[in-house]
Amino acid sequence: MSALPATMMCVEIKTPGGPEVLVPTQRPVPHPKPGELLIKVAASGVNRPDLAQRAGSYPPPPGASDLPGLEAAGTVAAIGAGVSGWSVGDAVCALTPGGSYAEYCTAPAPQCLPLPKGFDMLHAAALPENYFTVWHNLFERGRLAQGEAVLIHGGASGIGTTAIQLAKAFGATVFTTVRNREKAEAVTKLGADHAVIYKDNDWAAEVKKLSGGVDVVLDMVAGDYLPKNLQLLKQDGRCVVIALQGGATATISAGIVMVNRLTLTGSTLRPQSVASKGRMAQGLKEKVWPLLESGKIRPILYKTFPLKEAAAAHAELEHANHVGKVMLTV
């Protein structure tokens, strides 16, 4: 640890509020606990949970850094007790429990992955939060299989662009909802078979007409979308809720769940155990990293800001004009 600086630049949340509450400051460099890596951060992704944390509605779990930031890429700067398989100087990308809006952050070793071959730090930093989320929810919980049809809401988001590409790579037919024609064109280029503009259409009727019904829905809206999602599912269909942009409550028919043998499930990623996230990491390394290395799929980057301009990055994400990821460079 002696070669490390004592302090680092980071961005903290001064008080819950809008983007302006994100303030650059100096803090001590963290030390890795047993089972952790310390990462010298080169780039970090900006994600909607960061916005929720900044607003005061998504507190970090016990023991996690209060700094925002759920993913990073960089180099291993120090290694905690009991960690094997990593050396100081190795390139790494990680799903972090928080704290990646900083020059240094820690992450549990099972949540760390080598960079896919050919990837730079910026593109590698765009992977963990979206790919862990999509892998767990679309494939582990949603059990999406080759030949099935899937509806992905928010197709132009970081999650959406990831889910579209992965679903296509694994042989599914992809329907998605987007905000406008520009986004529809962008997601079609990524592989979506049908992109429905939700502002212009009764999106549920349009998807039903195009698909006849789907096997899986990946839902980041919830609220009044939920009963419509259930109506769209075929027998034995699965609806996976991953965010609540349309609200946390809905009135649904238990009858349709019973008659069509539907599964309604969901998850949040951050509170899950290190062991659970380690399992996801291994699945990604085996099944998804080869697709990234071959160029069959790729993270889509929208705009990049320096770390000290994290407030501007948050404002950009809130404008919702993006296709893909908003990123920070350190």
FIBATI-497443 format. One record per residue: residue number from 1; x, y, z of N, C-alpha, C, CB in turn; chain. Coordinates in pm, whole numbers, plus 50000, padded with zeros to 5 digits. Glycine has a CB too. Example, Ala and Ser with C-alpha at 12.3 -4.5 7.8 and 13.67 -1.06 7.14 Angstrom:
1;51319;49431;50780;51230;49550;50780;51320;49670;50780;51131;49553;50905;A
2;51285;49775;50708;51367;49894;50714;51290;50003;50787;51408;49940;50572;A
***
This chain:
1;50082;49879;50000;50000;50000;50000;50086;50127;50000;49906;50000;50122;A
2;50216;50115;50023;50299;50234;50044;50310;50321;49919;50436;50194;50089;A
3;50298;50261;49800;50311;50338;49677;50185;50418;49645;50345;50246;49561;A
4;50079;50396;49719;49953;50465;49689;49951;50603;49750;49833;50383;49740;A
5;49883;50699;49686;49866;50829;49749;49776;50818;49872;49808;50931;49649;A
6;49787;50918;49959;49703;50916;50080;49561;50960;50050;49763;51007;50187;A
7;49545;51052;49954;49412;51105;49924;49382;51093;49775;49400;51253;49969;A
8;49255;51110;49743;49211;51100;49603;49101;51202;49579;49161;50956;49570;A
9;49081;51235;49451;48966;51314;49413;48847;51222;49393;48995;51396;49284;A
10;48731;51264;49437;48609;51186;49419;48493;51284;49410;48588;51083;49535;A
11;48375;51231;49382;48253;51313;49375;48155;51258;49477;48191;51313;49230;A
12;48113;51344;49570;48021;51301;49674;47886;51371;49660;48080;51327;49812;A
13;47786;51313;49728;47652;51370;49732;47644;51455;49859;47539;51258;49730;A
14;47643;51587;49842;47645;51676;49959;47517;51662;50042;47663;51822;49916;A
15;47405;51654;49973;47275;51641;50037;47180;51589;49930;47225;51779;50099;A
16;47074;51517;49962;46986;51469;49856;46929;51584;49772;46871;51389;49917;A
17;46924;51564;49640;46873;51669;49554;46902;51644;49408;46930;51801;49594;A
18;46906;51753;49331;46930;51747;49187;47077;51728;49155;46879;51873;49121;A
19;47111;51729;49026;47250;51705;48986;47351;51798;49053;47261;51720;48838;A
20;47306;51918;49088;47400;52017;49146;47455;51977;49282;47331;52150;49158;A
21;47396;51875;49347;47446;51833;49479;47567;51741;49467;47335;51762;49558;A
22;47605;51703;49344;47727;51624;49323;47847;51718;49322;47719;51542;49189;A
23;47937;51700;49418;48046;51795;49440;48181;51724;49442;48024;51873;49570;A
24;48278;51767;49360;48413;51710;49369;48476;51744;49504;48501;51762;49254;A
25;48547;51648;49562;48611;51669;49691;48732;51577;49702;48512;51644;49809;A
26;48806;51585;49812;48920;51498;49841;48883;51408;49958;49048;51580;49873;A
27;48921;51281;49946;48900;51186;50056;49021;51094;50064;48769;51103;50036;A
28;49039;51024;50175;49145;50924;50182;49123;50812;50081;49155;50865;50323;A
29;49230;50758;50026;49221;50641;49939;49175;50522;50023;49358;50611;49869;A
30;49071;50447;49981;49026;50335;50062;49127;50219;50060;48889;50286;50014;A
31;49125;50137;50162;49209;50016;50166;49120;49896;50140;49282;50002;50304;A
32;49166;49798;50062;49083;49680;50037;49070;49594;50161;49140;49598;49922;A
33;48948;49555;50192;48924;49460;50301;48958;49319;50251;48776;49469;50351;A
34;48961;49221;50340;48979;49083;50294;48876;49048;50186;48968;48984;50413;A
35;48923;48985;50082;48834;48946;49973;48809;49052;49868;48706;48904;50029;A
36;48874;49169;49882;48849;49280;49790;48974;49315;49708;48802;49403;49867;A
37;48950;49383;49596;49054;49450;49519;49038;49600;49534;49048;49409;49370;A
38;49150;49671;49534;49149;49816;49520;49180;49847;49374;49252;49887;49617;A
39;49093;49925;49311;49106;49956;49169;49142;50103;49152;48975;49923;49093;A
40;49247;50128;49073;49277;50265;49027;49186;50289;48907;49431;50284;48990;A
41;49087;50374;48925;48977;50386;48829;49020;50467;48708;48854;50450;48896;A
42;48991;50413;48588;49013;50487;48464;48882;50542;48409;49080;50398;48360;A
43;48772;50470;48430;48641;50513;48381;48533;50449;48465;48622;50476;48231;A
44;48418;50515;48467;48304;50468;48547;48176;50497;48469;48300;50536;48687;A
45;48076;50412;48484;47948;50434;48418;47853;50513;48507;47885;50301;48380;A
46;47759;50583;48442;47653;50655;48512;47523;50577;48489;47640;50805;48462;A
47;47454;50543;48597;47336;50459;48588;47219;50518;48666;47366;50319;48639;A
48;47098;50476;48629;46981;50532;48697;46980;50511;48848;46856;50471;48639;A
49;47031;50398;48902;47040;50389;49047;47126;50500;49110;47096;50254;49086;A
50;47226;50551;49035;47305;50663;49085;47217;50787;49102;47423;50694;48990;A
51;47127;50808;49007;47035;50922;49015;46942;50906;49135;46952;50935;48885;A
52;46895;50782;49157;46806;50756;49270;46881;50776;49403;46749;50612;49263;A
53;47007;50731;49409;47086;50751;49530;47107;50900;49556;47222;50679;49519;A
54;47138;50975;49451;47158;51120;49464;47032;51190;49515;47200;51179;49330;A
55;46915;51141;49471;46789;51201;49511;46746;51159;49652;46680;51164;49412;A
56;46816;51060;49710;46787;51016;49846;46694;50897;49856;46727;51128;49921;A
57;46662;50833;49740;46566;50723;49742;46629;50585;49724;46463;50744;49635;A
58;46764;50577;49721;46830;50447;49700;46959;50445;49781;46860;50421;49549;A
59;46946;50431;49915;47065;50439;50000;47160;50322;49976;47025;50443;50146;A
60;47291;50343;49994;47385;50232;49978;47362;50126;50085;47530;50282;49983;A
61;47390;50000;50054;47372;49894;50154;47473;49909;50267;47385;49755;50090;A
62;47450;49846;50382;47541;49857;50495;47684;49818;50456;47493;49768;50611;A
63;47780;49901;50496;47921;49872;50469;47972;49923;50337;47943;49727;50476;A
64;47881;49965;50246;47924;50016;50115;47961;50164;50125;47813;49995;50009;A
65;48045;50211;50033;48079;50352;50026;47954;50436;50005;48181;50378;49914;A
66;47953;50556;50063;47842;50648;50039;47859;50723;49907;47829;50747;50154;A
67;47975;50709;49843;47996;50772;49713;47914;50698;49607;48146;50772;49675;A
68;47861;50768;49507;47790;50698;49401;47885;50623;49308;47706;50797;49320;A
69;47829;50539;49224;47909;50468;49122;47908;50319;49142;48052;50518;49124;A
70;47848;50246;49049;47825;50102;49063;47909;50018;48967;47680;50071;49042;A
71;47997;50080;48890;48081;50004;48797;48204;50086;48764;48004;49966;48667;A
72;48312;50015;48732;48438;50082;48700;48526;49989;48619;48511;50127;48828;A
73;48620;50051;48547;48731;49977;48489;48858;50051;48523;48714;49960;48333;A
74;48967;49976;48539;49094;50037;48573;49200;49930;48591;49082;50123;48699;A
75;49293;49957;48681;49398;49860;48710;49398;49826;48858;49536;49914;48667;A
76;49438;49703;48889;49445;49660;49028;49559;49735;49097;49465;49506;49039;A
77;49524;49809;49204;49623;49889;49276;49670;49822;49404;49566;50026;49309;A
78;49586;49739;49463;49621;49665;49585;49523;49549;49600;49619;49758;49712;A
79;49566;49447;49676;49488;49324;49687;49465;49291;49833;49561;49207;49615;A
80;49338;49268;49867;49304;49235;50005;49343;49092;50040;49156;49255;50028;A
81;49345;49064;50168;49381;48930;50216;49286;48825;50158;49378;48925;50370;A
82;49342;48710;50125;49261;48598;50081;49222;48598;49935;49141;48592;50162;A
83;49267;48698;49858;49232;48706;49716;49341;48640;49634;49213;48854;49671;A
84;49302;48552;49543;49398;48490;49451;49353;48516;49307;49412;48337;49478;A
85;49443;48498;49213;49408;48510;49073;49424;48649;49015;49271;48467;49053;A
86;49461;48745;49097;49483;48883;49050;49621;48931;49095;49373;48978;49104;A
87;49682;49017;49015;49810;49080;49049;49798;49231;49036;49925;49027;48959;A
88;49876;49303;49115;49880;49449;49101;49920;49483;48958;49980;49513;49204;A
89;49845;49577;48898;49870;49616;48760;49779;49551;48658;50010;49585;48725;A
90;49705;49445;48698;49612;49379;48606;49500;49476;48565;49552;49252;48671;A
91;49459;49468;48441;49341;49542;48396;49216;49469;48445;49339;49557;48240;A
92;49118;49546;48491;49001;49487;48556;48879;49574;48531;49026;49469;48708;A
93;48761;49510;48518;48635;49584;48528;48553;49518;48637;48557;49586;48390;A
94;48471;49598;48705;48407;49548;48827;48269;49606;48847;48493;49579;48948;A
95;48182;49522;48902;48055;49567;48958;48085;49608;49102;47943;49455;48951;A
96;48073;49735;49133;48111;49786;49265;47987;49804;49352;48189;49919;49252;A
97;48002;49791;49484;47888;49815;49572;47857;49964;49591;47914;49752;49708;A
98;47935;50048;49525;47930;50194;49537;48072;50246;49531;47858;50239;49669;A
99;48086;50377;49514;48218;50436;49530;48301;50454;49405;48294;50356;49621;A
100;48247;50426;49286;48333;50434;49167;48342;50574;49105;48283;50339;49063;A
101;48272;50674;49161;48293;50813;49119;48416;50866;49194;48166;50903;49148;A
102;48531;50806;49168;48651;50835;49246;48774;50786;49170;48644;50769;49387;A
103;48890;50835;49213;49016;50791;49151;49052;50648;49194;49130;50887;49187;A
104;49002;50606;49310;49023;50470;49359;48893;50419;49420;49140;50464;49464;A
105;48864;50290;49399;48749;50230;49467;48779;50083;49494;48619;50245;49383;A
106;48705;50024;49585;48721;49882;49616;48602;49804;49559;48733;49860;49770;A
107;48626;49675;49534;48520;49586;49488;48551;49445;49534;48504;49592;49333;A
108;48449;49367;49573;48472;49226;49606;48531;49154;49485;48341;49158;49652;A
109;48632;49072;49508;48701;49005;49398;48608;48920;49310;48811;48917;49453;A
110;48505;48850;49366;48417;48773;49278;48339;48858;49178;48322;48693;49360;A
111;48326;48989;49205;48253;49079;49116;48344;49147;49014;48180;49185;49198;A
112;48469;49104;49008;48568;49162;48917;48593;49066;48801;48700;49193;48991;A
113;48610;49123;48682;48632;49043;48562;48747;49102;48482;48504;49037;48476;A
114;48820;49019;48409;48921;49073;48318;48852;49149;48205;49011;48960;48261;A
115;48920;49244;48145;48864;49313;48030;48849;49214;47914;48952;49434;47988;A
116;48738;49219;47841;48732;49139;47719;48847;49178;47626;48595;49158;47647;A
117;48902;49080;47558;49016;49107;47469;48979;49214;47368;49062;48978;47396;A
118;49070;49312;47352;49047;49419;47256;48973;49539;47312;48972;49366;47141;A
119;48929;49531;47438;48852;49641;47497;48944;49744;47562;48752;49588;47598;A
120;48909;49874;47546;48977;49978;47623;48901;49998;47755;48985;50111;47542;A
121;48958;50081;47842;48900;50100;47976;48759;50161;47968;48991;50189;48061;A
122;48739;50256;47879;48610;50325;47871;48499;50227;47835;48617;50439;47768;A
123;48522;50145;47732;48418;50050;47691;48401;49939;47795;48453;49990;47555;A
124;48509;49899;47861;48497;49796;47965;48419;49847;48085;48637;49749;48010;A
125;48435;49976;48118;48362;50033;48232;48213;50040;48206;48415;50172;48264;A
126;48172;50034;48079;48030;50039;48044;47961;49904;48058;48014;50089;47901;A
127;48037;49799;48093;47980;49664;48093;47912;49623;48224;48088;49567;48063;A
128;47975;49635;48341;47927;49556;48456;47782;49577;48496;48011;49586;48572;A
129;47741;49699;48524;47605;49720;48577;47500;49669;48479;47581;49871;48607;A
130;47513;49702;48352;47411;49660;48255;47418;49510;48227;47427;49737;48126;A
131;47537;49457;48212;47548;49316;48174;47513;49223;48290;47689;49287;48124;A
132;47555;49256;48411;47511;49175;48526;47358;49179;48536;47576;49228;48659;A
133;47300;49298;48523;47154;49315;48536;47080;49235;48430;47115;49463;48526;A
134;47122;49249;48305;47051;49181;48196;47072;49030;48204;47099;49234;48059;A
135;47194;48987;48233;47220;48843;48241;47132;48780;48350;47369;48816;48271;A
136;47131;48841;48467;47055;48785;48579;46905;48786;48550;47085;48862;48707;A
137;46854;48897;48501;46709;48910;48489;46652;48848;48363;46671;49055;48492;A
138;46718;48865;48249;46664;48813;48124;46689;48663;48110;46725;48887;48006;A
139;46806;48617;48156;46844;48477;48132;46831;48389;48256;46985;48470;48081;A
140;46872;48437;48373;46859;48355;48493;46715;48356;48545;46955;48405;48603;A
141;46658;48474;48563;46521;48483;48616;46416;48464;48506;46500;48618;48686;A
142;46439;48527;48390;46341;48521;48282;46352;48396;48196;46354;48640;48195;A
143;46465;48324;48207;46487;48198;48136;46463;48212;47985;46396;48090;48193;A
144;46503;48326;47928;46485;48347;47785;46564;48242;47707;46529;48490;47745;A
145;46498;48178;47611;46559;48069;47535;46554;48098;47386;46490;47935;47566;A
146;46639;48031;47312;46642;48043;47167;46504;48015;47109;46747;47946;47107;A
147;46463;48098;47014;46335;48080;46948;46218;48148;47017;46306;47935;46936;A
148;46240;48203;47135;46132;48273;47206;46125;48419;47164;46152;48262;47359;A
149;46013;48484;47201;45993;48627;47175;46001;48703;47306;45856;48653;47104;A
150;46068;48818;47303;46086;48899;47424;46047;49043;47395;46232;48891;47474;A
151;45983;49107;47492;45954;49250;47487;46045;49320;47587;45803;49280;47518;A
152;46125;49414;47537;46219;49489;47621;46174;49635;47623;46367;49476;47568;A
153;46130;49682;47738;46093;49823;47751;46219;49909;47762;46000;49845;47874;A
154;46209;50035;47723;46323;50127;47733;46440;50081;47648;46368;50139;47877;A
155;46413;50048;47521;46514;49986;47436;46638;50069;47410;46453;49951;47309;A
156;46628;50202;47423;46744;50286;47393;46832;50313;47514;46697;50418;47335;A
157;46791;50266;47631;46871;50287;47752;46994;50197;47751;46787;50261;47879;A
158;47081;50215;47849;47195;50125;47863;47151;49981;47881;47282;50168;47980;A
159;47053;49960;47968;46997;49826;47987;46933;49776;47858;46893;49826;48102;A
160;46855;49862;47793;46783;49822;47673;46875;49782;47559;46694;49933;47629;A
161;46978;49865;47533;47069;49833;47422;47147;49705;47450;47167;49948;47398;A
162;47175;49680;47578;47241;49555;47617;47148;49436;47598;47288;49562;47763;A
163;47023;49450;47647;46928;49339;47642;46892;49303;47498;46801;49375;47720;A
164;46875;49403;47413;46842;49376;47272;46952;49292;47208;46823;49509;47194;A
165;47077;49335;47225;47187;49264;47161;47204;49122;47215;47317;49341;47179;A
166;47193;49107;47347;47209;48974;47405;47094;48881;47364;47217;48983;47558;A
167;46972;48933;47367;46857;48851;47328;46872;48802;47184;46726;48929;47345;A
168;46915;48891;47095;46935;48852;46954;47048;48750;46943;46966;48975;46867;A
169;47157;48773;47018;47272;48683;47010;47235;48542;47055;47387;48736;47096;A
170;47137;48531;47146;47094;48399;47195;46972;48347;47121;47066;48405;47344;A
171;46936;48412;47009;46837;48354;46919;46692;48388;46945;46850;48211;46923;A
172;46665;48500;47014;46527;48541;47041;46480;48642;46936;46515;48603;47183;A
173;46349;48654;46923;46287;48762;46845;46259;48877;46941;46154;48715;46773;A
174;46302;48999;46905;46304;49111;46999;46203;49218;46958;46445;49172;47009;A
175;46112;49249;47050;46023;49364;47041;46066;49463;47148;45872;49321;47059;A
176;46059;49592;47117;46102;49691;47217;46017;49817;47207;46252;49725;47200;A
177;46009;49890;47317;45943;50020;47318;46048;50130;47333;45837;50028;47432;A
178;46029;50238;47257;46121;50352;47261;46041;50482;47254;46225;50345;47143;A
179;46111;50593;47275;46045;50722;47290;46013;50789;47156;46131;50813;47372;A
180;46100;50775;47056;46081;50849;46931;46143;50773;46813;46144;50990;46941;A
181;46125;50829;46693;46168;50762;46571;46320;50745;46566;46121;50840;46449;A
182;46394;50846;46614;46541;50835;46612;46587;50716;46695;46606;50966;46666;A
183;46525;50699;46811;46562;50585;46895;46517;50453;46831;46499;50600;47035;A
184;46403;50455;46765;46356;50334;46697;46456;50291;46590;46218;50358;46633;A
185;46508;50387;46514;46607;50354;46410;46735;50300;46473;46638;50478;46324;A
186;46777;50361;46585;46901;50319;46651;46891;50176;46703;46935;50414;46766;A
187;46778;50142;46768;46768;50007;46826;46745;49901;46718;46654;50002;46929;A
188;46682;49939;46608;46667;49845;46497;46803;49807;46441;46578;49905;46386;A
189;46892;49906;46433;47029;49878;46387;47101;49783;46482;47108;50008;46372;A
190;47065;49786;46609;47128;49697;46707;47071;49555;46703;47112;49753;46847;A
191;46961;49537;46630;46907;49402;46617;46762;49385;46657;46988;49311;46697;A
192;46698;49490;46712;46556;49476;46747;46475;49445;46621;46502;49606;46815;A
193;46388;49347;46628;46305;49311;46513;46192;49411;46493;46247;49171;46531;A
194;46139;49464;46604;46030;49562;46597;46049;49663;46710;45889;49493;46608;A
195;46045;49793;46677;46055;49900;46777;45925;49981;46773;46179;49992;46751;A
196;45854;49982;46884;45725;50052;46895;45746;50182;46970;45619;49963;46967;A
197;45703;50294;46908;45716;50426;46971;45599;50443;47068;45720;50542;46863;A
198;45627;50439;47197;45518;50432;47294;45439;50562;47303;45572;50398;47430;A
199;45499;50675;47268;45426;50803;47276;45322;50815;47164;45526;50920;47267;A
200;45344;50745;47053;45255;50758;46937;45151;50647;46928;45336;50758;46811;A
201;45164;50545;47009;45083;50424;46992;45025;50376;47123;45165;50314;46929;A
202;44919;50296;47111;44884;50204;47219;44986;50092;47207;44732;50150;47209;A
203;45098;50106;47279;45212;50017;47257;45176;49870;47277;45327;50054;47350;A
204;45088;49844;47375;45053;49705;47405;44975;49643;47289;44970;49696;47535;A
205;44879;49720;47232;44803;49669;47117;44894;49649;46997;44689;49766;47081;A
206;44990;49740;46979;45083;49730;46867;45172;49606;46880;45170;49857;46857;A
207;45225;49583;47001;45309;49465;47024;45228;49337;47006;45373;49469;47165;A
208;45103;49337;47055;45017;49219;47041;44992;49188;46893;44882;49240;47114;A
209;44967;49296;46814;44941;49278;46671;45065;49222;46599;44899;49413;46607;A
210;45182;49274;46637;45305;49232;46571;45350;49092;46613;45415;49331;46600;A
211;45327;49059;46739;45388;48937;46796;45290;48823;46815;45451;48968;46927;A
212;45163;48857;46839;45068;48754;46882;45086;48714;47028;45080;48632;46795;A
213;45182;48775;47094;45216;48741;47233;45364;48712;47245;45133;48621;47281;A
214;45420;48736;47363;45563;48715;47386;45583;48617;47501;45635;48849;47415;A
215;45704;48563;47509;45737;48468;47615;45792;48535;47740;45837;48367;47564;A
216;45863;48647;47719;45929;48716;47830;45911;48867;47811;46080;48678;47839;A
217;45887;48938;47922;45891;49085;47922;45997;49129;48021;45750;49147;47959;A
218;46086;49220;47978;46181;49285;48068;46128;49426;48092;46329;49288;48009;A
219;46080;49450;48215;46002;49569;48246;46077;49660;48342;45866;49531;48305;A
220;46116;49779;48295;46178;49878;48383;46082;49993;48415;46305;49933;48318;A
221;45954;49975;48379;45854;50082;48399;45763;50048;48516;45771;50103;48271;A
222;45705;49926;48517;45607;49883;48618;45485;49975;48613;45671;49883;48761;A
223;45426;50011;48728;45307;50096;48726;45200;50040;48634;45344;50237;48682;A
224;45139;50126;48551;45029;50080;48466;45076;49997;48347;44950;50198;48416;A
225;45207;49982;48329;45256;49890;48226;45237;49744;48268;45405;49916;48197;A
226;45235;49719;48398;45240;49580;48446;45121;49497;48401;45248;49579;48596;A
227;44996;49543;48418;44885;49460;48371;44888;49438;48220;44753;49524;48410;A
228;44934;49539;48145;44946;49523;47999;45052;49420;47964;44979;49658;47933;A
229;45163;49421;48037;45267;49319;48014;45212;49179;48034;45386;49343;48108;A
230;45135;49159;48141;45081;49027;48169;44983;48983;48060;45010;49026;48306;A
231;44906;49078;48007;44813;49046;47898;44887;49002;47772;44725;49167;47867;A
232;45010;49049;47755;45087;49018;47634;45157;48882;47641;45190;49127;47610;A
233;45166;48825;47760;45243;48701;47774;45167;48580;47723;45282;48680;47918;A
234;45240;48491;47655;45186;48360;47616;45174;48272;47740;45276;48293;47507;A
235;45120;48155;47724;45117;48059;47835;45259;48030;47881;45044;47928;47793;A
236;45275;48018;48012;45405;47995;48076;45502;48112;48056;45468;47867;48022;A
237;45447;48230;48028;45531;48350;48008;45586;48403;48139;45452;48458;47939;A
238;45691;48483;48126;45761;48538;48242;45775;48689;48227;45901;48472;48260;A
239;45735;48762;48329;45753;48907;48333;45853;48939;48445;45617;48983;48356;A
240;45961;49009;48409;46067;49039;48505;46074;49191;48523;46205;48982;48456;A
241;46048;49237;48646;46047;49381;48676;46183;49420;48734;45932;49416;48775;A
242;46247;49521;48673;46380;49562;48720;46389;49708;48761;46481;49535;48612;A
243;46283;49786;48739;46283;49927;48781;46138;49973;48787;46367;50018;48683;A
244;46117;50089;48850;45982;50137;48881;45959;50278;48827;45957;50134;49032;A
245;46002;50302;48703;45993;50437;48649;45848;50484;48635;46062;50443;48515;A
246;45754;50389;48625;45613;50426;48615;45538;50415;48747;45546;50340;48513;A
247;45610;50383;48855;45548;50369;48986;45556;50227;49038;45405;50412;48980;A
248;45543;50214;49170;45566;50085;49236;45439;50002;49252;45627;50107;49372;A
249;45321;50060;49225;45197;49985;49248;45119;49967;49118;45110;50057;49353;A
250;45046;49858;49112;44963;49827;48995;44852;49735;49039;45047;49764;48880;A
251;44741;49736;48964;44633;49640;48986;44639;49537;48874;44492;49712;48990;A
252;44661;49412;48912;44672;49305;48811;44568;49198;48837;44814;49244;48812;A
253;44542;49120;48734;44447;49010;48744;44519;48882;48787;44375;48988;48610;A
254;44484;48832;48905;44539;48703;48947;44488;48591;48857;44504;48673;49095;A
255;44371;48612;48798;44314;48511;48711;44400;48483;48589;44176;48553;48667;A
256;44452;48590;48527;44535;48571;48407;44666;48501;48443;44563;48707;48338;A
257;44716;48529;48564;44837;48461;48610;44811;48311;48623;44886;48520;48745;A
258;44697;48277;48680;44664;48135;48700;44635;48064;48568;44543;48123;48793;A
259;44549;48122;48487;44504;48056;48365;44620;48034;48268;44393;48137;48297;A
260;44707;48134;48258;44819;48124;48163;44949;48078;48229;44841;48258;48096;A
261;44942;48039;48357;45058;47987;48429;45177;48084;48419;45098;47848;48373;A
262;45151;48210;48447;45254;48314;48431;45344;48321;48553;45189;48450;48406;A
263;45466;48368;48531;45560;48398;48639;45584;48548;48640;45695;48319;48622;A
264;45558;48611;48754;45590;48753;48775;45703;48758;48876;45464;48836;48824;A
265;45818;48808;48834;45935;48811;48921;46006;48945;48902;46032;48692;48890;A
266;46115;48963;48971;46191;49086;48960;46310;49081;49053;46104;49209;48991;A
267;46394;49182;49044;46510;49185;49134;46570;49324;49137;46615;49082;49090;A
268;46645;49349;49242;46741;49460;49245;46878;49396;49259;46711;49563;49362;A
269;46976;49455;49196;47109;49393;49191;47193;49425;49314;47182;49439;49067;A
270;47194;49550;49355;47290;49596;49456;47284;49520;49588;47268;49741;49483;A
271;47164;49488;49642;47161;49421;49772;47195;49272;49768;47026;49437;49833;A
272;47210;49213;49649;47235;49069;49643;47375;49037;49696;47220;49018;49499;A
273;47392;48911;49738;47516;48870;49803;47633;48870;49705;47500;48731;49864;A
274;47753;48878;49760;47874;48868;49678;47877;48733;49606;48001;48885;49766;A
275;47834;48627;49674;47833;48494;49612;47740;48491;49490;47790;48387;49714;A
276;47623;48555;49504;47528;48559;49393;47585;48638;49275;47395;48622;49440;A
277;47646;48752;49304;47706;48832;49197;47827;48761;49136;47747;48971;49250;A
278;47898;48685;49218;48010;48607;49166;47963;48500;49068;48085;48542;49280;A
279;47847;48441;49097;47789;48343;49005;47754;48410;48872;47663;48278;49067;A
280;47694;48529;48880;47662;48604;48757;47788;48635;48678;47587;48735;48791;A
281;47893;48676;48749;48020;48710;48682;48074;48591;48605;48125;48758;48785;A
282;48066;48472;48664;48116;48354;48595;48033;48322;48471;48117;48234;48689;A
283;47900;48340;48482;47814;48321;48366;47848;48417;48254;47668;48338;48406;A
284;47873;48541;48289;47913;48640;48189;48045;48604;48124;47922;48779;48252;A
285;48142;48565;48205;48275;48532;48153;48267;48416;48054;48371;48497;48269;A
286;48184;48318;48086;48174;48199;48001;48088;48221;47877;48118;48083;48081;A
287;47975;48290;47893;47876;48295;47786;47876;48427;47708;47739;48273;47844;A
288;47916;48536;47774;47898;48668;47712;48030;48731;47670;47826;48761;47808;A
289;48136;48712;47750;48266;48770;47713;48310;48726;47573;48374;48731;47817;A
290;48291;48597;47534;48328;48558;47397;48250;48636;47290;48305;48410;47377;A
291;48123;48671;47317;48044;48749;47221;48099;48891;47209;47896;48753;47264;A
292;48144;48949;47321;48205;49082;47318;48338;49079;47244;48226;49136;47461;A
293;48417;48976;47271;48550;48967;47208;48541;48944;47058;48631;48854;47272;A
294;48433;48877;47015;48415;48851;46871;48355;48971;46798;48326;48729;46850;A
295;48307;49070;46874;48243;49187;46813;48096;49165;46780;48316;49224;46689;A
296;48041;49052;46820;47901;49023;46790;47808;49117;46867;47867;48877;46824;A
297;47848;49154;46988;47775;49253;47067;47876;49355;47119;47697;49185;47186;A
298;47825;49472;47161;47916;49577;47209;47839;49675;47297;47983;49652;47091;A
299;47906;49737;47394;47839;49843;47469;47824;49966;47381;47919;49877;47598;A
300;47713;50034;47395;47685;50154;47316;47709;50275;47405;47537;50153;47260;A
301;47804;50359;47367;47838;50479;47445;47773;50601;47382;47992;50497;47455;A
302;47710;50682;47465;47640;50802;47416;47724;50927;47436;47505;50817;47486;A
303;47759;50956;47561;47841;51075;47590;47933;51044;47708;47752;51199;47622;A
304;48048;51109;47709;48148;51090;47814;48183;51225;47876;48275;51021;47758;A
305;48192;51228;48009;48226;51349;48084;48344;51320;48175;48104;51401;48166;A
306;48429;51421;48203;48529;51400;48308;48461;51385;48444;48630;51518;48311;A
307;48527;51312;48535;48468;51283;48666;48418;51407;48737;48569;51212;48752;A
308;48495;51515;48730;48455;51636;48805;48326;51699;48750;48567;51739;48800;A
309;48283;51656;48630;48158;51704;48571;48045;51601;48585;48179;51738;48424;A
310;48050;51525;48694;47946;51422;48717;47807;51484;48721;47973;51348;48849;A
311;47794;51606;48770;47663;51672;48774;47606;51688;48634;47673;51809;48844;A
312;47691;51727;48538;47646;51741;48399;47609;51606;48339;47756;51808;48314;A
313;47681;51502;48378;47650;51367;48331;47513;51322;48382;47759;51268;48376;A
314;47483;51352;48509;47352;51318;48564;47242;51395;48493;47348;51347;48715;A
315;47264;51522;48467;47164;51602;48395;47139;51544;48256;47210;51750;48385;A
316;47245;51499;48192;47233;51439;48058;47146;51314;48063;47372;51405;48001;A
317;47169;51228;48161;47090;51106;48173;46944;51139;48201;47147;51015;48284;A
318;46920;51240;48282;46782;51277;48316;46707;51336;48196;46783;51377;48430;A
319;46778;51395;48100;46711;51447;47980;46650;51336;47896;46810;51527;47896;A
320;46705;51214;47911;46651;51094;47844;46657;51101;47692;46507;51072;47887;A
321;46754;51173;47639;46775;51175;47493;46876;51070;47448;46822;51313;47448;A
322;46937;51001;47544;47050;50915;47513;47008;50784;47447;47127;50886;47639;A
323;47099;50730;47367;47092;50592;47320;47220;50526;47371;47078;50581;47161;A
324;47209;50440;47472;47326;50378;47531;47370;50447;47659;47440;50379;47432;A
325;47499;50443;47685;47554;50478;47817;47610;50619;47823;47661;50380;47854;A
326;47592;50682;47939;47664;50804;47976;47779;50761;48068;47569;50911;48046;A
327;47899;50811;48041;48019;50763;48108;48099;50876;48171;48107;50686;48010;A
328;48182;50839;48269;48276;50931;48332;48419;50879;48312;48245;50948;48485;A
329;48511;50968;48283;48652;50930;48277;48729;50997;48390;48712;50967;48141;A
330;48826;50923;48443;48902;50971;48557;49041;51010;48507;48911;50861;48671;A
***
